[in-house]
């Protein structure tokens, strides 16, 4: 079987600190995967390693059977956890940039979703709330015809009403032969669309299972399983 993403024994260090230690996982085409762990546990690091914005200290990552590098960048649509455009830019400037820079960008789809979320192309980006800037970046990211979508905390500053609309958008635009990795701690919001979840704990792979498997084995929602699994990390005490 071919995999959209395959990580083999990956290791990442920042100085003397090991953030990811001997982690392996495989993601099949047509799968939406949640990447969940408390803040500072390596979610963004994994996303950036797959996107080839960081260098591995050990192991290997392939995307569509190819080792990450310049060739795989064209297969990936990456939503970072920060703004890419200065506040003085207009929304139309961001759309033009994506259209010129990415051959697989669907300008018509982008404009359709700008209207749905009531984003005026003439507006300056610095006039938008943080949540609406995140929605703008998500629209731009999902308007590409990519093999893999990497979404780093796409809902962090978005209000609950728009979160639901975004989840519907992700599901509606999801292609059968593409994969999505969503880095998030807001599992309640994305649980309805997730096929699998990957959890990192103490620098190691703690869990990689289907969401349905977790529900059947534990009798808990994904969010409750996550909270119970990481309670010691949140409250600094034994969770037994």
C-alpha positions as CSV (number, residue, x, y, z in Angstrom):
1,X,0.0,0.0,0.0
2,X,1.2,3.5,-0.8
3,X,1.0,6.1,2.0
4,X,0.5,9.8,1.8
5,X,2.9,10.2,4.8
6,X,5.2,7.7,6.3
7,X,7.4,8.7,9.3
8,X,10.1,6.2,10.2
9,X,11.8,6.4,13.6
10,X,12.0,10.2,13.5
11,X,14.0,12.2,16.0
12,X,14.1,15.9,16.5
13,X,16.2,17.9,19.0
14,X,16.5,21.5,19.9
15,X,19.9,21.8,21.4
16,X,20.2,19.2,24.1
17,X,16.4,18.8,24.4
18,X,14.8,15.9,22.5
19,X,11.3,16.9,21.4
20,X,10.5,13.8,19.3
21,X,12.1,10.4,20.1
22,X,11.9,7.5,17.7
23,X,8.4,8.2,16.4
24,X,6.9,6.2,13.5
25,X,3.5,6.4,11.8
26,X,1.8,6.0,8.4
27,X,-1.1,8.0,7.0
28,X,-3.2,6.5,4.2
29,X,-4.7,8.5,1.3
30,X,-8.2,9.7,2.0
31,X,-7.7,10.1,5.7
32,X,-8.2,13.0,8.1
33,X,-5.9,12.8,11.0
34,X,-5.9,14.8,14.2
35,X,-2.5,15.5,15.7
36,X,-3.1,16.1,19.4
37,X,-1.0,16.7,22.5
38,X,-0.6,19.5,25.1
39,X,1.1,22.7,23.9
40,X,4.9,22.3,23.6
41,X,4.7,18.5,23.0
42,X,5.9,18.6,19.3
43,X,2.8,19.0,17.2
44,X,4.1,22.0,15.3
45,X,7.5,20.4,15.0
46,X,6.0,17.3,13.3
47,X,4.0,19.5,10.9
48,X,7.1,21.5,10.0
49,X,9.2,18.4,9.5
50,X,6.7,17.0,7.1
51,X,6.5,20.4,5.3
52,X,10.4,20.4,5.1
53,X,10.7,23.6,7.2
54,X,12.8,21.8,9.8
55,X,15.6,19.2,9.5
56,X,15.4,15.8,11.1
57,X,18.1,14.6,13.6
58,X,17.2,11.0,12.8
59,X,14.9,8.8,10.9
60,X,13.1,9.6,7.6
61,X,9.8,11.1,6.4
62,X,8.3,10.4,3.0
63,X,5.3,12.1,1.3
64,X,3.6,10.1,-1.5
65,X,6.6,7.8,-1.4
66,X,9.2,10.6,-1.9
67,X,11.6,11.8,0.8
68,X,10.7,15.2,2.0
69,X,12.4,18.0,0.2
70,X,11.9,20.4,-2.7
71,X,10.0,17.8,-4.7
72,X,7.4,17.2,-2.0
73,X,6.7,20.8,-1.3
74,X,4.5,21.0,-4.4
75,X,2.3,18.2,-3.0
76,X,1.6,20.0,0.3
77,X,-0.7,22.8,1.2
78,X,0.6,24.2,4.6
79,X,-1.3,26.4,7.0
80,X,1.2,27.7,9.5
81,X,0.3,28.9,13.1
82,X,1.2,32.5,12.2
83,X,0.3,35.2,9.7
84,X,2.1,35.1,6.3
85,X,1.0,38.6,5.2
86,X,1.7,42.0,6.7
87,X,-1.3,43.9,8.1
88,X,-1.2,46.6,5.4
89,X,-1.8,44.0,2.6
90,X,-5.3,43.7,1.3
91,X,-7.1,40.4,1.1
92,X,-6.9,40.7,-2.7
93,X,-3.1,40.8,-2.5
94,X,-3.0,37.5,-0.6
95,X,-5.3,35.9,-3.1
96,X,-3.1,37.2,-6.0
97,X,0.0,35.9,-4.3
98,X,-1.4,32.4,-3.9
99,X,-2.7,32.4,-7.4
100,X,0.7,33.4,-8.8
101,X,2.8,31.2,-6.6
102,X,0.8,27.9,-6.6
103,X,-0.1,26.3,-9.9
104,X,-2.8,24.2,-8.2
105,X,-4.6,27.3,-6.6
106,X,-8.3,27.5,-7.4
107,X,-9.1,31.2,-7.5
108,X,-12.8,30.6,-8.1
109,X,-13.2,28.3,-5.0
110,X,-11.2,30.8,-2.9
111,X,-13.5,33.7,-3.8
112,X,-16.6,31.5,-3.2
113,X,-15.5,30.9,0.4
114,X,-14.4,34.5,1.0
115,X,-18.1,35.4,0.3
116,X,-19.4,32.7,2.6
117,X,-17.3,34.0,5.5
118,X,-18.1,37.7,4.4
119,X,-14.5,38.6,3.8
120,X,-14.2,41.7,1.5
121,X,-11.2,41.4,-0.9
122,X,-10.7,45.2,-0.6
123,X,-10.3,45.0,3.2
124,X,-6.8,45.3,4.7
125,X,-5.7,42.3,6.7
126,X,-4.9,44.5,9.7
127,X,-8.6,45.4,9.9
128,X,-9.6,41.7,10.6
129,X,-9.8,40.1,14.0
130,X,-7.3,37.4,14.7
131,X,-10.0,34.8,14.2
132,X,-10.9,36.2,10.8
133,X,-7.3,36.3,9.7
134,X,-7.1,32.6,10.6
135,X,-10.2,31.9,8.5
136,X,-8.6,33.8,5.6
137,X,-5.4,31.7,5.8
138,X,-7.5,28.5,6.0
139,X,-9.4,29.5,2.9
140,X,-6.2,30.1,1.0
141,X,-4.8,26.8,2.1
142,X,-7.8,24.8,1.2
143,X,-8.2,26.4,-2.2
144,X,-5.2,24.5,-3.4
145,X,-5.5,21.1,-5.1
146,X,-2.9,19.4,-2.9
147,X,-2.1,15.8,-2.1
148,X,-1.6,16.7,1.6
149,X,-3.0,19.5,3.7
150,X,-1.1,20.4,6.9
151,X,-3.2,22.6,9.2
152,X,-1.5,23.9,12.3
153,X,-4.0,25.0,14.9
154,X,-6.6,26.2,12.4
155,X,-9.3,27.0,15.0
156,X,-7.3,28.5,17.9
157,X,-8.7,32.0,17.7
158,X,-11.9,31.3,15.8
159,X,-15.3,31.8,17.5
160,X,-17.5,28.7,18.0
161,X,-20.0,29.6,15.2
162,X,-17.3,29.9,12.6
163,X,-15.5,26.8,13.9
164,X,-18.5,24.8,13.0
165,X,-18.6,26.4,9.5
166,X,-14.9,25.7,9.1
167,X,-15.3,22.0,10.0
168,X,-18.0,21.7,7.4
169,X,-15.7,23.5,4.9
170,X,-12.9,21.0,5.5
171,X,-15.2,18.1,5.1
172,X,-16.8,19.5,2.0
173,X,-13.6,20.2,0.2
174,X,-11.8,17.0,1.2
175,X,-10.8,14.9,-1.8
176,X,-10.8,11.1,-1.6
177,X,-7.2,10.8,-2.7
178,X,-5.8,13.5,-0.4
179,X,-5.0,13.5,3.3
180,X,-5.4,16.1,6.0
181,X,-3.4,16.5,9.2
182,X,-4.9,18.8,11.7
183,X,-2.8,19.9,14.7
184,X,-5.2,20.9,17.4
185,X,-6.1,20.6,21.1
186,X,-9.8,21.6,20.3
187,X,-10.8,18.0,19.7
188,X,-14.5,18.6,20.4
189,X,-14.7,20.7,17.3
190,X,-12.9,18.4,14.9
191,X,-13.9,15.0,16.3
192,X,-16.8,14.6,13.8
193,X,-14.5,14.7,10.8
194,X,-11.5,12.8,12.1
195,X,-10.7,9.3,10.9
196,X,-7.6,8.8,13.1
197,X,-5.7,10.5,15.9
198,X,-2.0,10.7,16.6
199,X,-1.0,11.6,20.2
200,X,2.5,12.4,21.5
201,X,3.4,12.1,25.1
202,X,6.8,12.5,26.8
203,X,8.4,12.8,23.4
204,X,7.1,9.4,22.3
205,X,4.3,8.2,20.1
206,X,1.5,7.6,22.7
207,X,-1.4,6.6,20.4
208,X,-2.2,6.2,16.7
209,X,-5.6,4.7,16.3
210,X,-8.9,5.3,14.5
211,X,-11.3,7.5,16.4
212,X,-13.9,4.7,16.3
213,X,-11.4,2.3,17.8
214,X,-10.8,4.6,20.7
215,X,-14.5,5.0,21.3
216,X,-15.1,1.3,21.3
217,X,-12.2,0.4,23.5
218,X,-12.6,3.1,26.1
219,X,-16.3,4.0,25.9
220,X,-15.3,7.7,25.8
221,X,-15.4,10.5,23.4
222,X,-12.0,11.4,21.8
223,X,-11.9,14.6,23.8
224,X,-12.5,12.7,27.1
225,X,-9.9,10.1,26.2
226,X,-7.4,13.0,25.5
227,X,-8.2,14.8,28.8
228,X,-7.8,11.6,30.8
229,X,-4.6,10.6,29.0
230,X,-2.9,13.9,29.6
231,X,-4.3,15.0,33.0
232,X,-0.9,14.6,34.6
233,X,0.5,17.0,32.1
234,X,-2.2,19.6,32.7
235,X,-2.4,19.5,36.5
236,X,1.0,18.4,37.5
237,X,-0.2,15.4,39.6
238,X,-0.9,11.7,39.4
239,X,-4.1,11.1,37.4
240,X,-4.8,7.7,38.8
